[in-house]
Amino acid sequence: MASIWRHPNSPYWTACYSLPNGSRVKKSTKLTERKKALEVAVNLESAARRGLTEAHARHLIADLYSRLNSERLPSQSVEAFFNEWLARRKIEVRPGTFAKYENVVKQFLAFLDLRRRRDISAITSRDVAAFRDALAQRLSIGTANIALKIVKIAFASAFRDSLISVNEAAKVPTLTKTRDRAGRRPFTIEELQRLFATASGEWRGLILTSFYTGGQRLGDIARLTWQNVDLQRAEIRFVTRKTGRRQILPMSSPLFSWFESLPSTDNPKDFVFPNTAATLKASKNEHTAALSNAFYEILVEAGLVEVRTHQRTGGGRSARRKLSELSFHSLRHTATSLMKNAGISAAIVQDIVGHESEAISTNYTHIDEQTKLLALNSLPDISAQKKSKTRRRKETRQT
């Protein structure tokens, strides 16, 4: 028979009840009122005797909570919670960020299927990890990690709202990106020169600007305006869109010569690359996919990659993309590799590229613009015209 007991030195009653096998269990009720503590003990023994399922357990807890606190236990289905969470986030974040949240929530609910109707507290770390792994197998590790991060943000909100007592999503680690990185490689110097010679118009400037600023991202370069460019100080200043990091980068000689050759403008808010910026603005959420595709065509024309076919793979949009080993992001790998090969320290390279350096964080080191310029000047001049073999033979005979 259920009973209660209280230690002389404790203000709380302990529930004492029997399991079906006859063993006796003691469990603190964390209650100071004798009547309420006894009610908890009776309910625990009753539940133990009839065999406790997950649904019965949640019903029992909710019932006890209501009786003891004169209010209902906060609860919400997974689907209802995520719909409300999205509604709140829509007014808190930028449209592009909200679109990512919305897409991940849609995939997570589809993955849960009928379990989306369960209480949010019923979702375990195993459910979240299974969702992460399914995305990694179908799409990419990077995509899976981004989705996991968004799910964690949502569950943290549920924890703050007292809808869950334990944040199960927080227990799930991200996956390492070793497999994804293996498919990318930097350009060789000869490939860079061929790429620059093949490119025309604004693309030449985009390539030069990215390469000589340590491989800054295509979207950040495309959004540059003339107020980001200081020709008197020979510097480019901007804030990265992805990380919000403020960058001040000196111009190496090839980059400064190119900027100096451009026609002047009276409006500092004019884009440095107006056609590229217009393409970016016209895309959904200012996504760089159209620009990346245009860059890929330049790679094809330069003979550096194969022509993409439009044959169906059977996976549709939800299938894993076959990554090209060369892309605009390869300029980042190339600049990083060349600077390190030239003996530039990792801390300086990371500061230029825009990664947080452990050495800088640990020692509070400030890397000045002159040091950065020396590092960037170690990069080869890919804009220099290569002489043809015929021209070189003529010059040799004349000398």
Summary of the structure (lengths in Angstrom):
residues: 399
radius of gyration: 30.5
end to end distance: 112.0
largest distance: 112.9
contacts: 1091
relative contact order: 0.08
helix: 56%
strand: 8%
